[in-house]
Amino acid sequence: MTGGGSMKDLLALFKERGAVLDGHFLLSSGLHSPRYVQCARVLMDPDLAMRLGAELARALEGVLGGSRPTAVVAPALGGVLVAHEVARAFGCRGLFTERQDGVMTLRRGFELAPGEKVVVVEDAITTGKSTREVLDAVRARQAQVVAVGSLVDRSVDDVDFGVPRRSLLRLEVPTWEASACPLCAEGSRPEKPGSRR
């Protein structure tokens, strides 16, 4: 898992920690899925969170060409611990964005300088909507996003953010619009375990 371990080992760890859930889920993107990855079940272990953050930072270093970010930014709530631990590994600030009047923004006195090199991280990426909102918030401060990272990539299509991207675990999980969800057609009602309400 860590220290160059395989995706198979990491998936086994997520399953062991009860972080891979099977059922019928309403994702924060609005899509339905038969599987949900609850990264918080893994990140609640401080030592493991630190190791995963360090591993993600190592994966991102490979695309940064020797430069290091001065800030790591993530969306609240799911990405807060990821940003903290990746920032720890890079030796820089860990910040998070929140919604204010429906728009993702930096609050709590968090600032980014124009031109500052920023890495944006997430716990899991499905459609990339939250990540794009964070990218917009960072760029609104005229800071430079140099890479995107996530613990889990469960995107159906290869989401392009216009910068290099790395993930520790790739999962291929089907997602459907509510109107095309076969689980709904069977009469099942989805659970909403995510942080966006």
MARBA-3410 file (N, C-alpha, C, O; in Angstrom, 1 decimal):
197
0.8,-1.2,0.0,0.0,0.0,0.0,0.9,1.2,0.0,1.0,1.9,-1.0 ~ 1.5,1.6,1.1,2.3,2.8,1.1,3.7,2.3,0.8,4.1,1.1,0.8 ~ 4.6,3.3,0.5,6.0,3.0,0.1,6.0,2.3,-1.2,6.9,1.4,-1.4 ~ 5.2,2.7,-2.1,5.2,2.0,-3.5,4.3,0.8,-3.6,4.5,0.0,-4.5 ~ 3.4,0.6,-2.6,2.5,-0.6,-2.7,1.6,-0.5,-3.8,1.5,0.6,-4.5
0.9,-1.5,-4.1,0.0,-1.6,-5.2,-1.4,-1.1,-5.0,-1.8,-1.0,-3.8 ~ -2.1,-0.9,-6.1,-3.6,-0.5,-5.9,-4.3,-1.6,-5.3,-5.3,-1.4,-4.5 ~ -4.0,-2.8,-5.6,-4.6,-4.0,-5.0,-4.5,-4.0,-3.5,-5.5,-4.3,-2.8 ~ -3.3,-3.7,-3.0,-3.1,-3.6,-1.5,-3.9,-2.4,-0.9,-4.5,-2.6,0.1 ~ -4.0,-1.3,-1.6,-4.7,-0.2,-1.1,-6.2,-0.5,-1.1,-6.9,-0.1,-0.2
-6.7,-1.1,-2.2,-8.1,-1.5,-2.2,-8.5,-2.5,-1.0,-9.5,-2.3,-0.4 ~ -7.6,-3.4,-0.8,-7.7,-4.3,0.3,-7.8,-3.6,1.7,-8.6,-3.9,2.5 ~ -7.0,-2.6,1.8,-7.0,-1.7,3.0,-8.3,-1.0,3.2,-8.9,-1.0,4.3 ~ -8.8,-0.4,2.1,-10.0,0.3,2.1,-11.2,-0.6,2.5,-12.1,-0.2,3.3 ~ -11.2,-1.8,1.9,-12.2,-2.8,2.3,-12.1,-3.2,3.7,-13.1,-3.3,4.4
-10.9,-3.5,4.2,-10.7,-3.9,5.6,-11.2,-2.8,6.6,-11.7,-3.2,7.6 ~ -11.0,-1.5,6.2,-11.5,-0.4,7.1,-13.0,-0.1,6.9,-13.5,0.8,7.5 ~ -13.7,-0.9,6.1,-15.1,-0.6,5.9,-15.3,0.6,5.1,-16.4,1.3,5.2 ~ -14.4,1.0,4.2,-14.5,2.2,3.4,-15.1,2.0,2.1,-15.5,3.0,1.4 ~ -15.3,0.8,1.6,-15.9,0.5,0.4,-17.3,-0.1,0.7,-17.4,-1.2,1.2
-18.3,0.6,0.3,-19.7,0.2,0.6,-20.4,-0.2,-0.6,-20.3,0.5,-1.7 ~ -21.2,-1.2,-0.5,-22.0,-1.7,-1.7,-23.5,-1.5,-1.3,-23.9,-1.7,-0.2 ~ -24.3,-1.0,-2.3,-25.7,-0.8,-2.0,-26.2,0.1,-3.2,-26.0,-0.2,-4.3 ~ -26.9,1.2,-2.8,-27.5,2.1,-3.7,-27.3,3.5,-3.2,-27.8,3.9,-2.1 ~ -26.4,4.3,-3.9,-26.0,5.6,-3.3,-26.3,6.7,-4.2,-26.1,6.6,-5.4
-26.6,7.9,-3.6,-26.8,9.1,-4.3,-25.5,9.9,-4.1,-25.2,10.3,-2.9 ~ -24.7,10.1,-5.1,-23.4,10.7,-5.0,-23.5,12.2,-4.9,-24.6,12.8,-5.3 ~ -22.5,12.9,-4.4,-22.6,14.4,-4.3,-22.8,15.0,-5.7,-23.2,16.2,-5.8 ~ -22.4,14.3,-6.7,-22.6,14.8,-8.1,-24.0,14.7,-8.6,-24.4,15.3,-9.6 ~ -24.9,14.0,-7.8,-26.3,13.8,-8.2,-26.5,12.5,-8.9,-27.6,12.1,-9.2
-25.4,11.8,-9.3,-25.5,10.5,-9.9,-25.7,9.4,-8.9,-25.5,9.6,-7.7 ~ -26.3,8.3,-9.4,-26.5,7.1,-8.6,-25.4,6.1,-8.8,-24.9,6.0,-10.0 ~ -25.1,5.3,-7.8,-24.0,4.3,-8.0,-24.3,3.1,-7.1,-24.8,3.2,-6.0 ~ -23.8,1.9,-7.5,-23.9,0.7,-6.6,-22.8,0.6,-5.6,-22.8,-0.3,-4.7 ~ -21.8,1.5,-5.6,-20.7,1.4,-4.7,-20.3,2.8,-4.3,-20.3,3.8,-5.1
-19.9,2.9,-3.0,-19.5,4.2,-2.5,-18.2,4.0,-1.7,-18.0,3.0,-1.0 ~ -17.2,5.0,-1.9,-16.0,4.9,-1.1,-16.0,6.0,-0.1,-16.0,7.2,-0.4 ~ -16.0,5.6,1.2,-16.1,6.5,2.3,-14.7,6.6,2.9,-14.3,6.0,3.8 ~ -13.9,7.6,2.2,-12.5,7.7,2.6,-12.3,8.1,4.1,-11.3,7.8,4.7 ~ -13.3,8.7,4.7,-13.2,9.1,6.1,-13.0,7.9,7.0,-12.4,8.0,8.1
-13.4,6.7,6.6,-13.2,5.5,7.4,-11.7,5.1,7.4,-11.3,4.4,8.3 ~ -11.0,5.5,6.4,-9.5,5.3,6.4,-8.8,6.5,7.1,-7.9,6.3,7.8 ~ -9.3,7.7,6.7,-8.6,8.9,7.2,-8.8,9.1,8.7,-8.1,9.9,9.3 ~ -9.7,8.4,9.4,-9.9,8.6,10.8,-8.7,8.0,11.6,-8.6,8.4,12.8 ~ -7.9,7.2,11.0,-6.6,6.7,11.6,-5.5,7.8,11.3,-5.1,7.8,10.2
-5.1,8.5,12.3,-4.1,9.6,12.0,-2.8,9.1,11.4,-2.3,9.8,10.4 ~ -2.3,8.0,11.8,-1.1,7.5,11.2,-1.3,7.1,9.8,-0.4,7.3,8.9 ~ -2.4,6.4,9.5,-2.7,6.0,8.1,-2.9,7.2,7.2,-2.5,7.3,6.1 ~ -3.7,8.2,7.8,-3.9,9.5,7.0,-2.6,10.1,6.6,-2.4,10.6,5.5 ~ -1.6,10.2,7.6,-0.3,10.8,7.3,0.4,10.0,6.2,1.0,10.6,5.3
0.4,8.7,6.3,1.1,7.8,5.3,0.4,8.0,3.9,1.2,8.1,2.9 ~ -0.9,8.0,3.8,-1.6,8.2,2.6,-1.3,9.6,2.0,-1.1,9.7,0.8 ~ -1.3,10.6,2.8,-0.9,12.0,2.4,0.5,12.0,1.8,0.7,12.7,0.8 ~ 1.4,11.4,2.5,2.8,11.3,2.0,2.9,10.6,0.7,3.7,11.0,-0.2 ~ 2.2,9.5,0.6,2.2,8.8,-0.7,1.6,9.6,-1.8,2.1,9.5,-2.9
0.5,10.3,-1.6,-0.1,11.1,-2.6,0.9,12.2,-3.0,1.0,12.6,-4.2 ~ 1.6,12.8,-2.0,2.5,13.9,-2.3,3.7,13.3,-3.2,4.1,14.0,-4.1 ~ 4.1,12.1,-2.9,5.2,11.5,-3.7,4.7,11.3,-5.1,5.4,11.5,-6.1 ~ 3.5,10.8,-5.3,2.9,10.6,-6.6,2.8,12.0,-7.4,3.1,12.0,-8.6 ~ 2.5,13.0,-6.7,2.4,14.4,-7.3,3.7,14.9,-7.6,3.9,15.7,-8.6
4.7,14.6,-6.8,6.1,15.1,-7.1,6.6,14.7,-8.4,7.3,15.5,-9.1 ~ 6.1,13.6,-8.9,6.5,13.1,-10.2,6.1,13.9,-11.4,6.6,13.8,-12.4 ~ 5.0,14.7,-11.2,4.5,15.6,-12.2,4.8,17.0,-12.0,4.5,17.9,-12.9 ~ 5.5,17.4,-10.9,5.7,18.8,-10.6,7.1,19.2,-11.1,7.4,20.4,-11.0 ~ 7.9,18.3,-11.7,9.2,18.7,-12.3,10.1,19.4,-11.3,10.9,20.3,-11.7
10.2,18.9,-10.1,11.1,19.5,-9.1,10.6,20.7,-8.3,11.2,21.0,-7.3 ~ 9.6,21.3,-8.8,9.0,22.5,-8.0,8.1,22.0,-7.0,7.5,20.9,-7.1 ~ 7.9,22.7,-5.9,7.1,22.3,-4.8,6.0,23.4,-4.6,6.2,24.6,-4.8 ~ 4.8,22.9,-4.3,3.7,23.9,-4.0,4.0,24.6,-2.7,4.7,24.2,-1.8 ~ 3.4,25.8,-2.6,3.4,26.6,-1.3,2.1,26.4,-0.6,1.9,26.9,0.5
1.1,25.8,-1.3,-0.2,25.5,-0.6,-0.9,24.3,-1.3,-0.7,24.1,-2.5 ~ -1.6,23.6,-0.5,-2.5,22.5,-0.9,-3.9,22.9,-0.5,-4.1,23.3,0.6 ~ -4.8,22.8,-1.5,-6.2,23.3,-1.2,-7.2,22.2,-1.6,-7.0,21.5,-2.6 ~ -8.2,22.0,-0.8,-9.2,20.9,-1.0,-10.6,21.5,-0.7,-10.7,22.5,0.0 ~ -11.6,20.8,-1.2,-13.0,21.2,-0.8,-13.3,20.6,0.6,-12.9,19.5,0.9
-14.0,21.4,1.4,-14.5,20.9,2.6,-15.8,20.0,2.3,-16.5,20.5,1.3 ~ -16.0,19.0,2.8,-15.5,18.5,4.0,-14.5,17.3,3.7,-13.6,17.1,4.4 ~ -14.8,16.6,2.7,-14.1,15.4,2.4,-12.6,15.5,2.2,-11.8,14.6,2.5 ~ -12.2,16.7,1.6,-10.8,16.8,1.3,-9.9,17.5,2.3,-8.7,17.6,2.2 ~ -10.5,17.9,3.5,-9.8,18.7,4.5,-8.6,17.9,5.0,-7.5,18.4,5.0
-8.8,16.6,5.4,-7.7,15.9,6.0,-6.7,15.5,4.9,-5.5,15.4,5.2 ~ -7.2,15.3,3.7,-6.2,15.0,2.6,-5.3,16.2,2.4,-4.1,16.0,2.3 ~ -5.9,17.4,2.3,-5.1,18.6,2.1,-4.1,18.8,3.2,-2.9,19.1,3.0 ~ -4.5,18.5,4.5,-3.7,18.7,5.6,-2.5,17.8,5.5,-1.3,18.2,5.8 ~ -2.7,16.5,5.2,-1.6,15.5,5.2,-0.7,15.7,4.0,0.5,15.4,4.1
-1.3,16.0,2.8,-0.4,16.3,1.6,0.4,17.5,1.9,1.6,17.5,1.5 ~ -0.2,18.5,2.5,0.6,19.8,2.8,1.7,19.4,3.8,2.8,20.0,3.7 ~ 1.4,18.6,4.8,2.5,18.2,5.8,3.7,17.5,5.0,4.8,17.9,5.3 ~ 3.4,16.7,4.1,4.4,16.0,3.3,5.2,17.0,2.4,6.4,16.8,2.3 ~ 4.5,18.0,1.9,5.2,19.0,1.1,5.9,20.1,1.9,6.7,20.9,1.4
5.5,20.2,3.2,6.0,21.2,4.1,5.5,22.6,3.7,6.2,23.6,3.8 ~ 4.2,22.6,3.4,3.5,23.9,3.1,2.2,24.0,3.8,1.8,23.2,4.6 ~ 1.4,25.1,3.4,0.1,25.3,4.0,-1.0,24.4,3.5,-1.0,24.1,2.3 ~ -1.9,23.9,4.3,-3.0,23.2,3.9,-4.3,24.0,4.1,-4.6,24.3,5.2 ~ -5.0,24.3,3.0,-6.2,25.1,3.1,-7.4,24.4,2.6,-7.3,23.3,1.9
-8.6,24.9,2.8,-9.8,24.3,2.3,-10.8,25.3,1.9,-10.8,26.5,2.4 ~ -11.6,25.0,0.9,-12.7,25.9,0.5,-14.0,25.4,1.0,-14.2,24.3,1.4 ~ -14.9,26.4,1.1,-16.3,26.1,1.6,-17.3,26.8,0.7,-16.9,27.8,0.0 ~ -18.5,26.4,0.7,-19.5,27.1,-0.1,-20.0,28.3,0.7,-20.3,28.2,1.9 ~ -20.1,29.4,0.0,-20.7,30.6,0.5,-21.6,31.2,-0.5,-21.2,31.5,-1.6
-22.9,31.2,-0.2,-24.0,31.6,-1.2,-23.9,30.7,-2.4,-24.1,31.2,-3.5 ~ -23.6,29.5,-2.2,-23.6,28.5,-3.3,-22.3,28.4,-4.1,-22.2,27.7,-5.1 ~ -21.3,29.3,-3.8,-20.1,29.3,-4.5,-18.9,28.9,-3.6,-18.8,29.3,-2.5 ~ -18.1,28.0,-4.2,-16.9,27.5,-3.4,-15.9,28.7,-3.3,-15.6,29.3,-4.3 ~ -15.5,28.9,-2.1,-14.5,30.0,-1.9,-13.6,29.7,-0.7,-13.9,28.9,0.1
-12.5,30.5,-0.6,-11.7,30.4,0.5,-12.2,31.4,1.6,-12.6,32.5,1.3 ~ -12.3,30.9,2.8,-12.9,31.7,3.9,-11.9,31.6,5.1,-10.7,31.2,4.9 ~ -12.3,31.9,6.3,-11.5,31.8,7.5,-10.2,32.5,7.5,-9.3,32.1,8.2 ~ -10.1,33.5,6.7,-8.8,34.3,6.6,-7.8,33.6,5.7,-6.6,34.0,5.6 ~ -8.1,32.5,5.0,-7.2,31.8,4.1,-6.9,32.7,2.9,-7.8,33.3,2.3
-5.7,32.9,2.5,-5.3,33.7,1.4,-4.3,33.0,0.5,-3.6,32.1,0.9 ~ -4.3,33.3,-0.8,-3.4,32.8,-1.7,-2.8,34.0,-2.5,-3.6,34.9,-2.8 ~ -1.5,34.0,-2.7,-0.9,35.2,-3.4,-1.0,34.9,-4.9,-0.9,33.8,-5.4 ~ -1.1,36.0,-5.7,-1.0,35.9,-7.1,0.2,35.1,-7.6,1.3,35.4,-7.1 ~ 0.1,34.1,-8.4,1.2,33.4,-8.9,1.6,32.2,-8.0,2.5,31.4,-8.4
1.1,32.1,-6.8,1.5,31.1,-5.9,1.2,29.7,-6.5,0.1,29.5,-7.1 ~ 2.1,28.8,-6.3,1.9,27.4,-6.8,1.1,26.6,-5.9,1.4,26.4,-4.7 ~ 0.0,26.0,-6.4,-1.0,25.3,-5.6,-1.3,24.0,-6.1,-1.5,23.8,-7.4 ~ -1.4,23.0,-5.3,-1.9,21.7,-5.6,-3.3,21.5,-5.0,-3.5,21.9,-3.9 ~ -4.3,21.1,-5.8,-5.6,20.8,-5.4,-5.8,19.3,-5.2,-5.5,18.5,-6.0
-6.3,19.0,-4.0,-6.5,17.5,-3.7,-8.0,17.3,-3.3,-8.7,18.2,-2.8 ~ -8.3,16.0,-3.4,-9.7,15.5,-3.0,-9.5,14.2,-2.3,-8.5,13.5,-2.5 ~ -10.6,13.7,-1.6,-10.6,12.4,-1.2,-10.9,11.5,-2.3,-10.2,10.5,-2.6 ~ -12.0,11.7,-3.1,-12.4,10.9,-4.2,-12.9,11.8,-5.3,-13.6,12.8,-5.1 ~ -12.6,11.5,-6.6,-13.1,12.2,-7.7,-14.0,11.3,-8.5,-13.7,10.2,-8.9
-15.2,11.8,-8.8,-16.2,11.0,-9.6,-16.4,11.8,-10.9,-15.9,11.4,-12.0 ~ -17.1,13.0,-10.9,-17.3,13.8,-12.0,-16.3,14.9,-12.1,-16.1,15.5,-13.2 ~ -15.7,15.3,-11.0,-14.7,16.4,-10.9,-15.4,17.7,-10.6,-14.7,18.7,-10.7 ~ -16.7,17.7,-10.3,-17.4,19.0,-10.1,-16.8,19.8,-8.9,-16.5,21.0,-9.1 ~ -16.6,19.1,-7.8,-16.1,19.8,-6.6,-14.6,20.3,-6.9,-14.2,21.4,-6.5
-13.8,19.5,-7.6,-12.5,19.8,-7.9,-12.4,21.0,-8.8,-11.6,22.0,-8.6 ~ -13.3,21.1,-9.8,-13.4,22.2,-10.7,-13.7,23.5,-9.9,-13.2,24.6,-10.2 ~ -14.7,23.4,-9.0,-15.0,24.5,-8.1,-13.9,25.0,-7.3,-13.7,26.3,-7.1 ~ -13.0,24.1,-6.8,-11.9,24.5,-6.1,-10.8,25.2,-7.0,-10.2,26.2,-6.7 ~ -10.7,24.6,-8.2,-9.8,25.2,-9.2,-10.2,26.7,-9.5,-9.4,27.6,-9.5
-11.5,26.9,-9.6,-12.0,28.2,-9.9,-11.7,29.2,-8.7,-11.4,30.3,-8.9 ~ -11.9,28.7,-7.5,-11.7,29.5,-6.3,-10.2,29.9,-6.2,-9.9,31.0,-5.8 ~ -9.3,28.9,-6.5,-7.9,29.2,-6.5,-7.5,30.2,-7.6,-6.7,31.2,-7.3 ~ -8.0,30.0,-8.8,-7.7,30.9,-9.9,-8.3,32.3,-9.7,-7.7,33.2,-10.2 ~ -9.4,32.4,-9.0,-9.9,33.7,-8.7,-9.0,34.5,-7.9,-9.1,35.7,-7.9
-8.1,33.9,-7.1,-7.1,34.6,-6.3,-5.8,34.8,-7.2,-4.8,35.3,-6.6 ~ -5.8,34.4,-8.4,-4.7,34.5,-9.4,-3.5,33.6,-9.0,-2.4,33.9,-9.4 ~ -3.8,32.6,-8.2,-2.8,31.6,-7.9,-2.8,30.6,-9.0,-3.7,30.5,-9.8 ~ -1.7,29.8,-9.1,-1.4,28.9,-10.2,-1.6,27.4,-9.7,-0.9,27.0,-8.9 ~ -2.6,26.8,-10.3,-2.8,25.3,-10.0,-1.8,24.5,-10.8,-1.8,24.6,-12.0
-0.9,23.8,-10.1,0.1,23.0,-10.8,-0.2,21.5,-11.0,0.4,20.9,-11.8 ~ -1.1,21.0,-10.1,-1.5,19.6,-10.2,-2.8,19.4,-9.4,-3.1,20.1,-8.5 ~ -3.4,18.2,-9.7,-4.6,17.8,-8.9,-4.3,16.3,-8.5,-3.8,15.5,-9.2 ~ -4.7,16.1,-7.2,-4.5,14.7,-6.7,-5.7,14.2,-5.9,-6.5,15.1,-5.4 ~ -5.9,12.9,-5.8,-6.9,12.4,-5.0,-6.5,11.0,-4.5,-5.7,10.3,-5.1
-7.1,10.6,-3.4,-6.8,9.3,-2.9,-7.5,8.3,-3.8,-6.8,7.3,-4.2 ~ -8.7,8.5,-4.2,-9.5,7.6,-5.1,-9.9,8.3,-6.3,-10.4,9.5,-6.3 ~ -9.7,7.7,-7.5,-10.3,8.2,-8.8,-11.3,7.1,-9.2,-11.0,6.0,-9.5 ~ -12.6,7.6,-9.1,-13.7,6.7,-9.6,-14.4,7.3,-10.7,-15.6,7.0,-11.0 ~ -13.7,8.2,-11.5,-14.4,8.8,-12.6,-14.6,7.8,-13.7,-13.8,6.9,-13.9
-15.7,7.9,-14.4,-16.1,7.0,-15.5,-15.2,7.4,-16.7,-14.7,6.5,-17.4 ~ -15.2,8.7,-17.0,-14.4,9.2,-18.1,-13.1,9.8,-17.5,-13.1,10.1,-16.3 ~ -12.1,9.9,-18.3,-10.9,10.5,-17.7,-11.1,12.0,-17.7,-11.0,12.7,-18.7 ~ -11.3,12.5,-16.5,-11.6,13.9,-16.2,-10.4,14.7,-16.5,-9.3,14.4,-15.9 ~ -10.5,15.7,-17.3,-9.3,16.6,-17.6,-9.5,17.9,-16.9,-10.4,18.7,-17.2
-8.5,18.2,-16.1,-8.5,19.5,-15.3,-7.5,20.5,-16.0,-7.4,21.6,-15.5 ~ -6.9,20.1,-17.0,-5.9,21.0,-17.7,-4.6,21.1,-17.0,-3.7,21.8,-17.4 ~ -4.4,20.3,-16.0,-3.1,20.1,-15.2,-2.9,18.7,-15.0,-3.8,17.9,-15.0 ~ -1.6,18.3,-14.7,-1.4,16.9,-14.4,-2.2,16.4,-13.2,-2.5,17.2,-12.2 ~ -2.6,15.1,-13.2,-3.4,14.6,-12.1,-2.9,13.2,-11.7,-2.4,12.4,-12.5
-2.9,12.9,-10.4,-2.5,11.6,-9.9,-3.5,11.2,-8.8,-4.1,12.0,-8.0 ~ -3.7,9.9,-8.7,-4.5,9.2,-7.7,-3.8,8.0,-7.1,-3.0,7.4,-7.9 ~ -4.1,7.6,-5.9,-3.5,6.4,-5.3,-4.3,5.2,-5.7,-3.7,4.1,-5.9 ~ -5.6,5.3,-5.9,-6.5,4.1,-6.2,-7.4,4.5,-7.3,-8.1,5.5,-7.2 ~ -7.5,3.6,-8.3,-8.4,3.8,-9.4,-9.5,2.7,-9.3,-9.2,1.5,-9.3
-10.8,3.1,-9.2,-11.9,2.2,-9.2,-12.8,2.5,-10.3,-13.2,3.6,-10.6 ~ -13.2,1.4,-11.0,-14.2,1.5,-12.1,-15.5,1.1,-11.5,-15.8,-0.1,-11.3 ~ -16.4,2.1,-11.3,-17.7,1.9,-10.7,-18.7,2.6,-11.6,-18.6,3.7,-11.9 ~ -19.8,1.8,-11.9,-20.8,2.5,-12.8,-21.5,3.6,-12.0,-21.7,3.5,-10.8 ~ -21.9,4.6,-12.8,-22.8,5.6,-12.2,-23.9,5.9,-13.3,-23.7,5.7,-14.5
-25.0,6.3,-12.8,-26.2,6.6,-13.7,-26.9,7.9,-13.2,-26.9,8.2,-12.0 ~ -27.5,8.5,-14.2,-28.5,9.6,-13.9,-29.6,8.9,-13.2,-29.9,7.7,-13.5 ~ -30.3,9.6,-12.3,-31.5,9.0,-11.6,-32.5,8.4,-12.5,-33.0,7.4,-12.2 ~ -32.7,9.1,-13.6,-33.8,8.6,-14.6,-33.4,7.3,-15.3,-34.2,6.6,-15.8 ~ -32.1,7.0,-15.3,-31.6,5.7,-15.9,-31.1,4.7,-14.9,-30.5,3.7,-15.3
-31.3,4.9,-13.6,-30.7,4.1,-12.6,-31.5,2.7,-12.5,-32.7,2.7,-12.2 ~ -30.8,1.6,-12.8,-31.5,0.3,-12.7,-31.9,0.0,-11.3,-32.9,-0.8,-11.1 ~ -31.2,0.5,-10.3,-31.6,0.2,-8.9,-32.9,0.9,-8.5,-33.7,0.3,-7.8 ~ -33.0,2.1,-9.0,-34.3,2.9,-8.8,-35.4,2.1,-9.5,-36.5,2.0,-9.0 ~ -35.1,1.6,-10.7,-36.2,0.9,-11.5,-36.6,-0.4,-10.8,-37.8,-0.8,-10.9
-35.7,-0.9,-9.9,-36.1,-2.1,-9.1,-36.8,-1.7,-7.8,-37.2,-2.6,-7.1 ~ -37.0,-0.4,-7.6,-37.7,0.1,-6.4,-36.8,0.4,-5.2,-37.4,0.8,-4.2 ~ -35.5,0.4,-5.4,-34.6,0.7,-4.3,-34.5,2.3,-4.2,-34.6,3.0,-5.2 ~ -34.3,2.7,-3.0,-34.1,4.2,-2.7,-32.7,4.4,-2.3,-32.1,3.7,-1.5 ~ -32.0,5.4,-2.9,-30.6,5.6,-2.7,-30.3,6.3,-1.3,-31.1,7.1,-0.8
-29.2,5.9,-0.7,-28.7,6.6,0.5,-27.8,7.7,0.0,-27.2,7.6,-1.1 ~ -27.6,8.7,0.8,-26.7,9.8,0.5,-25.6,10.0,1.6,-25.8,10.7,2.6 ~ -24.5,9.2,1.5,-23.5,9.3,2.5,-22.5,10.4,2.4,-21.7,10.6,3.3 ~ -22.5,11.2,1.3,-21.5,12.2,1.1,-21.7,13.4,1.9,-22.6,13.5,2.8 ~ -20.8,14.4,1.7,-20.8,15.6,2.5,-21.6,16.8,1.9,-22.0,17.7,2.7
-21.9,16.7,0.6,-22.6,17.8,0.0,-24.1,17.5,0.2,-24.6,16.5,-0.4 ~ -24.8,18.4,0.9,-26.3,18.2,1.1,-27.1,19.2,0.3,-28.3,19.1,0.3
END
